[in-house]
Amino acid sequence: MTATDTGADTGTSVSPDARRLWRRGRGLLIAAAALLITGLVLALLRSGDNGTLHPDSAAPLGSRAVNQLLTDHGIDITVAHTSEEVLAELDRLDRNDWPAATLLITHPENLAPERRDALRRETLRTGTRTVLAGAGPDTAAAFTPGIEVAPSAPTGELDPGCATDLTERAGSAQLGGHRYLLPPDTDRATAAAACYPFAGLPTLVTHHAGGPSETVLLGAPDLLYNANLDAYGNASLALQLLGAREHLIWYLPTAADAPGSGQDRSLTDLMAPGWRWAALQLAIAAALTAFWRGRRLGPVVTERLPVSVRAAETTEGRARLYHRNGARDRAAEALRSAARTRLAPRVGVAPAAAHSPEDLLHALAAHTHRAAADLHALLFGPAPADDPALVALADDLDALEASLTPDPKDPSQ
Amino acid sequence: MALTGRTALIAALGALIAGLLPGWGGIAAVCLPLLAAIGYDLLRAAPVRTLHLSRPASVSVRLGERAEVDLTVTNLSGRPLTADLRDAWPPSGWQPGTQYAAARHHLSVPAGERRRVTTVLHPTRRGDHAAVRVTIRSHGPLGLAARQGSHRVPGTVRVLPPFSSRKHLPSKLARLRELDGRTSVMLRGEGTEFDSLRDYVPGDDVRSIDWRATARRSAVAVRTWRPERDRHLLLVLDTGRTAAGRVGDVPRLDAAMDASLLLTALAAHAGDRVDLLAFDRRTRAAVRGRTGKDVLPAVVQALAPLEPALIESDMTALATAARAGAPRRSLIVLFTTLETAPVEMGLLPVLPQLTQRHTVLVAAVGDPRVEEMRTARGTATAVYEAAAAAQHDEERRRTRARLTRLGVTVVEAPPADLPPAVADAYLSLKAAGKL
């Protein structure tokens, strides 16, 4: 008898209670928690977009070493991720009368044009020194009008090639990348230094735009990497470029400042705020609907079904084998033999003698008035040459049987 | 737990409020009351776990008929139960397409009371169908959320063989009565027993007139003969690989079962004892020592859960089991196949063991599909099929000849014709006094 009949605590329930759910799910929960914690730790350790030129990244392409060096020299470093932050910081530092800031832009080519223009205006106004690490044609056109960019050079150790305080202290440094073509009418007031040339064209240009503001174009940012800082005069050059003023704004442009983010506004930007929240509420409703529809009333029921084998399969298989191999001889013999077996009792021949030509043909010829030679060819002749001949043979055999009076005793039963 | 469409609808309508009150406040204004209402519903819904469910352990039904399975739901909690209930059974328990609606019930059970729901099954397959589980979704008073849980309530629907050959029974019984001497037509044969004398009726065989008795009295007296009674039949079903082959859409085994049932019913009427043995490598089912009215139900019950096994039958073991099941002279009806290989390798060597003491009848299911192939003409494919069918027939003929030479009666017929053919063979043997 089942436990239900005892009447006391029902033993028929198979739904897990809270304790059983916890016991079954805790392993999974622990695994999920471990995964989450690991992910968070990794994310914290490797923050920033792959850490290139990030002041906190200790990776070979990070810039923690430069950061450390500057901090040791008393430079105050602010990290900014959006142009708004940069502008706000510049505005804050502008309260001092003396231009006190250096702005380092790590990936200037990633900036949208109007952001570049805004930064350019603000740096000119506040007299900020702007260092552009890896300044390409767009950047050069925006920040240093008149300077054009020539085809790139490989990065490597380059000699200063000019005589300034900067280069005298630093000596050779790791530079290269973009090379800059100064306009022919450049005077010393606007282009203070054009150094570290490769094949005659400089890869570091300092551009004075009047006032305390100046712009430094760096062909490649390699000298700021952790891995390269201790080579040649890299450390000295970096320190002089970034540490000349007491504040450094380290600007790492993110996707928000990238080209396109200004013009192509996303769907959510286009909606009025009310609609946005209504859409969120609808999303919640959709989730509830999914849960409502997704919850089944019990599991899918499966069943072991018996195998289905067709009894005639072997015979059908044999027919197909005959056909594929063109076994006309066997097929014809089977048909003829069956016909002979059926014909024999109708013409008064014993079943045992049905397959002997003499007995059967003689009796058949008497009954059908057909020539014995014809009947011999039909019932004992050679195998048909092709498939149409076989079909014709089957029809001829049928015709022969039909021409005889039917036998009341069916031999096949 | 489960939610209802009402919850989703309210959440969707809440989008209006969220649109009018942009910000998290609007979302909270919709979601927090909804969440509270869901919580209240879950709290107030009758518990599912403590429900008491029971049903009868077993229900029997013939294949093709409907089975009603009751399920009693007792609500022992203090809260009324409003619930959707699904009584899940294997798919072949339902007519295709009806299982969704047929398995689901809506019921309400007041606190402390019990209600019965009846699930109607239309099994499409013979055998035992076991209930899978009962899932109950207990709704709260607001109709927003529900508790859901499952119970395992054992129960079986035993689907018996359909016995569609029952329609042949009256005509076969009439023939049996003829044999019995209750009609004017008399049959004479070796081994029949003298029964009694009665007056001559025109139509009687003149050879049965007892002249000595006629001389003693004024009227012409006729001797009546009665077929043997209390003979023993042993039906042996081969449930091995070949029994799984489908003829039409029915396994050979099912056709053999139908014939077994007709034969059992007929023999029970004739006053013979019937035993049954289903065997492949071991005994799958056996009925022994039942008499009179008990035997047919016993055979039906024994056959119901039988399925063909996909293994080669051990004919030697089968013959041993058959001999053990037939201690005295019997008619052994062997339901098997006439395929050349199994017969030559398995059956022929062991048949003499059976034929030396018993009368053996081999019954096999013929395939109408082969008949169809035999008459196929017109295209090369069809003629090759005809040739293969002719080859098949020739092999069959040779196998039958071999069996007949051993003194075995062979019956082969398509599934629908097999039961009457086997019954006729039995009656003929009985009339000939060969039992």
Contacts between the chains, C-beta under 8 A, distances in Angstrom:
chain1	res1	chain2	res2	distance
A	2	B	54	7.1
A	2	B	57	7.8
A	2	B	153	7.3
A	2	B	154	5.5
A	4	B	52	6.2
A	4	B	53	5.9
A	4	B	54	4.3
A	4	B	153	6.5
A	5	B	54	6.2
A	7	B	52	7.2
A	10	B	49	7.6
A	10	B	50	6.4
A	10	B	51	6.6
A	10	B	52	4.9
A	10	B	53	7.1
A	10	B	151	7.3
A	12	B	52	8.0
A	12	B	53	5.5
A	12	B	134	7.9
A	12	B	151	4.0
A	12	B	152	5.4
A	12	B	153	5.4
A	13	B	48	7.3
A	13	B	49	4.7
A	13	B	50	7.9
A	13	B	51	7.7
A	13	B	149	6.1
A	13	B	150	7.1
A	13	B	151	5.2
A	13	B	152	8.0
A	14	B	133	6.2
A	14	B	149	7.9
A	14	B	150	4.8
A	14	B	151	6.3
A	14	B	152	4.9
A	15	B	48	6.8
A	15	B	49	6.4
A	15	B	148	7.5
A	15	B	149	3.4
A	15	B	150	5.2
A	15	B	151	8.0
A	17	B	49	6.8
A	273	B	22	4.3
A	273	B	23	7.9
A	274	B	19	4.4
A	274	B	20	6.6
A	274	B	22	4.7
A	275	B	19	6.2
A	276	B	22	7.1
A	277	B	18	4.6
A	277	B	19	6.3
A	277	B	21	7.6
A	277	B	22	4.6
A	277	B	23	6.4
A	277	B	26	5.4
A	277	B	27	6.5
A	278	B	15	4.3
A	278	B	16	7.1
A	278	B	18	4.9
A	278	B	19	3.4
A	279	B	15	7.5
A	280	B	18	6.8
A	280	B	27	6.3
A	281	B	11	7.0
A	281	B	12	7.9
A	281	B	14	5.3
A	281	B	15	4.2
A	281	B	17	7.6
A	281	B	18	3.7
A	281	B	19	7.6
A	281	B	26	7.4
A	281	B	27	5.9
A	281	B	30	5.9
A	281	B	31	8.0
A	282	B	12	6.2
A	282	B	15	4.7
A	284	B	11	5.6
A	284	B	14	7.9
A	284	B	27	7.5
A	284	B	30	8.0
A	284	B	31	6.6
A	285	B	8	5.6
A	285	B	9	7.9
A	285	B	11	3.6
A	285	B	12	3.8
A	285	B	14	7.1
A	285	B	15	6.7
A	288	B	3	6.0
A	288	B	7	5.5
A	288	B	8	4.4
A	288	B	11	4.9
A	289	B	5	7.6
A	289	B	8	4.0
A	289	B	12	7.8
A	291	B	3	5.4
A	292	B	2	7.4
A	292	B	3	4.5
A	292	B	4	6.2
A	292	B	5	5.7
A	292	B	7	6.6
A	292	B	8	5.2
A	295	B	2	4.4
A	295	B	3	7.1
A	295	B	148	7.1
A	297	B	84	6.2
A	297	B	86	4.4
A	297	B	104	7.0
A	297	B	135	5.1
A	297	B	137	5.9
A	297	B	148	7.4
A	298	B	86	4.9
A	298	B	88	5.3
A	298	B	133	6.3
A	298	B	134	7.9
A	298	B	135	3.2
A	298	B	150	6.1
A	299	B	88	7.6
A	299	B	133	7.6
A	301	B	88	5.0
A	301	B	89	7.1
A	301	B	90	5.9
A	301	B	91	6.4
A	301	B	132	5.0
A	302	B	90	7.9
A	302	B	91	8.0
A	303	B	90	4.0
A	303	B	91	5.4
A	303	B	92	6.1
A	305	B	92	7.4
A	306	B	244	7.0
A	306	B	251	7.2
A	306	B	307	5.9
A	306	B	308	7.2
A	307	B	244	6.1
A	307	B	310	6.4
A	308	B	246	5.8
A	309	B	244	5.4
A	309	B	245	5.1
A	309	B	246	6.2
A	310	B	245	6.8
A	310	B	246	5.3
A	310	B	369	7.5
A	311	B	245	3.4
A	311	B	246	6.0
A	311	B	247	4.8
A	311	B	252	6.3
A	311	B	365	7.4
A	311	B	367	5.0
A	311	B	369	7.5
A	312	B	247	7.7
A	312	B	367	4.9
A	312	B	369	3.9
A	312	B	370	5.6
A	312	B	373	7.3
A	313	B	245	7.7
A	314	B	339	7.7
A	315	B	367	7.9
A	315	B	369	7.9
A	315	B	370	5.6
A	315	B	373	6.5
A	315	B	388	5.2
A	315	B	389	6.1
A	315	B	391	8.0
A	315	B	392	4.8
A	316	B	369	7.9
A	316	B	373	7.3
A	316	B	385	7.1
A	316	B	388	7.3
A	318	B	388	4.3
A	318	B	391	6.7
A	318	B	392	7.6
A	319	B	373	6.9
A	319	B	381	7.6
A	319	B	384	4.7
A	319	B	385	4.2
A	319	B	387	7.1
A	319	B	388	3.7
A	319	B	389	7.7
A	320	B	384	7.5
A	322	B	384	4.5
A	322	B	387	6.1
A	322	B	388	6.2
A	323	B	380	6.7
A	323	B	381	6.0
A	323	B	384	4.3
A	330	B	387	7.2
A	330	B	391	7.9
A	331	B	383	6.8
A	331	B	384	5.6
A	331	B	387	3.5
A	331	B	388	7.8
A	332	B	387	7.4
A	334	B	387	4.3
A	334	B	388	7.4
A	334	B	390	4.3
A	334	B	391	4.5
A	334	B	394	7.1
A	335	B	383	7.5
A	335	B	386	6.4
A	335	B	387	5.3
A	335	B	390	5.7
A	337	B	390	7.0
A	337	B	394	6.4
A	338	B	374	8.0
A	338	B	390	3.8
A	338	B	393	6.4
A	338	B	394	6.7
A	341	B	394	7.7
A	341	B	397	7.7
A	387	B	380	3.8
A	387	B	383	7.8
A	388	B	380	7.5
A	390	B	380	6.6
A	390	B	383	5.4
A	390	B	384	7.9
A	391	B	377	7.4
A	391	B	378	6.9
A	391	B	379	6.8
A	391	B	380	6.0
A	391	B	382	8.0
A	391	B	383	5.1
A	394	B	377	5.6
A	394	B	383	4.7
A	394	B	386	6.2
A	395	B	377	6.5
A	398	B	377	6.9
A	412	B	393	6.5
